[in-house]
């Protein structure tokens, strides 16, 4: 796992935020924010050493991994503010106490991300052990719009997505028993470029939640 984590340090130049090695000077609560995000990611991955599925989406978003360090996972989930949906913080982390890294003044209850709620909710509703699934992204860092600042998202370019290839290869080598499911076209393209054939799921964003749930449920039941 150490080799995989070390690869994340080499994020590309340009409008890309590296949550594990960069500080967000306007929105991070402390100088330790990157270290906290590193700890949370390391614990998250380590707890899933026997994962059977890797859900591979597109890129980190500012409402999710930018502040938690974990793909498709929001601060609001880590802080226990999604319990009314049946989503508990210990679904994500048990090895370390979940923490937020954004300032309270930015979002009182922490950031929330629709994709996070949909994906974790689907695992909960299907009765899937959350430690059997690794959530990851084809482009593992957070691409943002320069004019809008760090609290924005942009679609990574095709060339940028390919830069995530070594990281994904290291992750799949570590979680060798896991099958990859592509969430969205960017992740499907990366896998195709690596010679990997994987089932493609509709991305939950932009009206795709229902289709994502149906496709994910069908694949999980077939495997069962």
C-alpha positions as CSV (number, residue, x, y, z in Angstrom):
1,X,0.0,0.0,0.0
2,X,2.9,2.4,0.7
3,X,3.9,2.4,-3.0
4,X,0.3,3.3,-4.0
5,X,0.1,6.2,-1.5
6,X,3.5,7.6,-2.5
7,X,2.4,7.8,-6.1
8,X,-0.3,10.3,-5.1
9,X,2.3,12.9,-4.2
10,X,3.2,13.5,-7.9
11,X,0.0,15.3,-8.9
12,X,0.2,17.2,-12.2
13,X,0.7,20.9,-12.5
14,X,-2.1,23.3,-13.4
15,X,-5.5,23.7,-11.8
16,X,-5.3,20.5,-9.7
17,X,-5.5,20.3,-6.0
18,X,-3.7,17.4,-4.2
19,X,-5.6,17.0,-0.9
20,X,-3.0,14.8,0.7
21,X,0.0,17.1,0.0
22,X,-1.5,20.6,-0.6
23,X,-3.1,22.9,1.8
24,X,-6.2,24.8,0.9
25,X,-5.2,28.2,2.4
26,X,-8.7,29.7,2.3
27,X,-10.8,26.8,3.5
28,X,-8.6,24.3,5.5
29,X,-9.1,24.5,9.3
30,X,-5.4,24.0,10.1
31,X,-2.0,23.4,8.7
32,X,-2.4,19.7,9.6
33,X,-5.3,19.3,7.1
34,X,-3.2,17.4,4.5
35,X,-1.8,15.1,7.1
36,X,-5.3,14.3,8.4
37,X,-6.5,13.5,4.9
38,X,-3.5,11.3,4.4
39,X,-4.3,9.4,7.6
40,X,-7.9,9.0,6.7
41,X,-7.1,7.7,3.2
42,X,-4.4,5.3,4.5
43,X,-6.9,3.9,7.1
44,X,-9.7,3.7,4.6
45,X,-7.6,1.7,2.1
46,X,-6.0,-0.5,4.8
47,X,-9.4,-1.5,6.1
48,X,-10.3,-2.8,2.6
49,X,-7.3,-5.1,1.9
50,X,-9.8,-7.9,1.1
51,X,-12.1,-5.8,-1.1
52,X,-13.9,-7.6,-3.9
53,X,-15.0,-4.4,-5.9
54,X,-13.3,-1.2,-6.9
55,X,-15.9,1.5,-8.0
56,X,-13.9,3.7,-10.3
57,X,-15.4,7.2,-10.9
58,X,-14.0,10.2,-12.6
59,X,-12.2,12.7,-10.2
60,X,-12.3,14.0,-6.7
61,X,-14.8,16.8,-6.0
62,X,-14.5,19.8,-3.7
63,X,-17.6,18.6,-1.7
64,X,-16.1,15.2,-1.2
65,X,-12.5,14.0,-1.3
66,X,-11.0,17.5,-1.4
67,X,-11.7,17.7,2.4
68,X,-11.9,14.1,3.4
69,X,-9.1,12.6,1.3
70,X,-11.5,9.7,0.4
71,X,-13.2,9.4,-3.0
72,X,-17.0,9.9,-3.1
73,X,-17.0,10.5,0.6
74,X,-18.2,13.7,2.2
75,X,-17.4,15.4,5.5
76,X,-21.1,15.2,6.4
77,X,-20.9,11.4,6.2
78,X,-17.8,11.3,8.4
79,X,-19.3,13.6,11.0
80,X,-22.4,11.5,11.4
81,X,-24.8,13.9,9.7
82,X,-26.2,11.3,7.4
83,X,-27.4,8.9,10.1
84,X,-31.0,9.7,9.1
85,X,-30.2,7.9,5.8
86,X,-28.8,4.9,7.6
87,X,-25.2,6.0,6.9
88,X,-22.8,5.8,9.8
89,X,-19.2,7.2,10.0
90,X,-17.8,3.7,10.9
91,X,-19.0,2.5,7.5
92,X,-16.0,4.5,6.2
93,X,-13.4,4.4,9.0
94,X,-12.7,2.5,12.1
95,X,-8.9,2.7,12.4
96,X,-8.9,6.4,13.0
97,X,-11.5,8.8,14.3
98,X,-13.2,10.5,11.3
99,X,-12.4,14.3,11.1
100,X,-13.3,17.2,9.0
101,X,-10.6,19.4,7.5
102,X,-12.6,22.4,6.3
103,X,-13.3,25.4,8.5
104,X,-16.6,25.4,10.4
105,X,-17.2,28.9,9.0
106,X,-17.2,27.5,5.4
107,X,-19.9,24.9,6.1
108,X,-21.3,24.5,9.5
109,X,-22.1,20.7,9.2
110,X,-19.2,20.0,6.7
111,X,-19.5,19.6,3.0
112,X,-22.0,17.2,1.5
113,X,-21.8,15.6,-2.0
114,X,-24.7,14.1,-3.9
115,X,-22.5,11.3,-5.4
116,X,-21.3,10.3,-1.9
117,X,-24.9,10.0,-0.5
118,X,-26.1,8.0,-3.6
119,X,-23.1,5.6,-3.7
120,X,-22.9,4.9,0.1
121,X,-26.7,4.7,0.2
122,X,-26.7,2.1,-2.5
123,X,-24.2,0.0,-0.6
124,X,-26.3,0.3,2.5
125,X,-29.6,-0.6,0.8
126,X,-28.1,-3.6,-0.9
127,X,-26.6,-4.9,2.3
128,X,-23.1,-4.7,1.0
129,X,-20.2,-4.8,3.4
130,X,-18.7,-1.3,2.9
131,X,-15.2,-2.8,3.5
132,X,-15.6,-5.0,0.5
133,X,-15.7,-2.0,-1.8
134,X,-13.0,0.6,-2.6
135,X,-14.1,3.9,-4.0
136,X,-11.6,5.5,-6.3
137,X,-11.2,7.8,-9.3
138,X,-9.6,7.5,-12.7
139,X,-8.0,11.0,-12.0
140,X,-7.3,10.7,-8.3
141,X,-6.8,14.4,-7.6
142,X,-9.2,17.3,-7.6
143,X,-9.4,19.3,-10.9
144,X,-10.9,22.8,-10.4
145,X,-11.8,25.8,-12.5
146,X,-9.1,28.4,-12.2
147,X,-11.5,31.3,-12.4
148,X,-13.8,29.9,-9.8
149,X,-11.2,28.7,-7.3
150,X,-10.8,25.6,-5.2
151,X,-14.5,25.3,-4.4
152,X,-15.3,24.2,-7.9
153,X,-15.1,21.2,-10.1
154,X,-14.1,20.7,-13.7
155,X,-13.9,17.6,-15.9
156,X,-10.3,16.3,-16.2
157,X,-8.9,16.2,-19.8
158,X,-8.2,12.9,-21.4
159,X,-4.5,13.5,-21.0
160,X,-5.0,14.2,-17.3
161,X,-7.0,11.0,-16.8
162,X,-4.2,9.0,-18.2
163,X,-1.9,10.4,-15.5
164,X,-3.9,8.4,-13.0
165,X,-2.9,5.1,-14.7
166,X,0.1,4.3,-12.5
167,X,-1.9,5.0,-9.3
168,X,-4.7,2.7,-10.4
169,X,-2.3,0.0,-11.4
170,X,-0.7,0.1,-7.9
171,X,-4.1,0.0,-6.3
172,X,-5.3,-3.0,-8.3
173,X,-2.0,-4.8,-7.6
174,X,-2.6,-4.2,-3.9
175,X,-6.3,-5.2,-3.9
176,X,-5.6,-8.1,-6.3
177,X,-8.9,-9.8,-5.5
178,X,-11.1,-6.8,-6.5
179,X,-13.1,-6.5,-9.7
180,X,-13.2,-3.0,-11.2
181,X,-16.5,-1.4,-12.1
182,X,-16.3,1.8,-14.3
183,X,-18.6,4.7,-13.1
184,X,-18.8,7.0,-16.1
185,X,-17.1,7.4,-19.4
186,X,-13.8,8.8,-18.2
187,X,-13.1,5.8,-16.0
188,X,-14.2,3.4,-18.7
189,X,-11.8,5.1,-21.1
190,X,-8.9,4.8,-18.7
191,X,-9.5,1.1,-18.2
192,X,-9.8,0.5,-21.9
193,X,-6.4,2.2,-22.3
194,X,-5.0,-0.2,-19.8
195,X,-6.5,-3.2,-21.6
196,X,-9.0,-3.8,-18.9
197,X,-12.6,-4.8,-19.8
198,X,-14.9,-3.7,-17.0
199,X,-18.7,-3.3,-16.6
200,X,-19.7,0.3,-17.1
201,X,-22.2,2.0,-14.8
202,X,-24.0,5.3,-15.3
203,X,-22.5,8.0,-13.2
204,X,-24.9,9.0,-10.4
205,X,-24.6,12.8,-11.1
206,X,-26.9,14.7,-13.5
207,X,-29.9,12.5,-13.2
208,X,-28.1,9.2,-13.3
209,X,-28.8,8.1,-9.7
210,X,-31.7,5.7,-10.5
211,X,-29.8,4.0,-13.4
212,X,-26.6,3.7,-11.3
213,X,-28.5,2.0,-8.5
214,X,-30.2,-0.5,-10.8
215,X,-27.0,-1.4,-12.6
216,X,-25.0,-1.7,-9.4
217,X,-27.7,-3.9,-7.8
218,X,-27.8,-6.1,-10.9
219,X,-24.0,-6.7,-10.9
220,X,-23.8,-7.3,-7.1
221,X,-26.7,-9.8,-7.3
222,X,-25.1,-11.6,-10.2
223,X,-21.8,-11.9,-8.3
224,X,-23.7,-13.2,-5.3
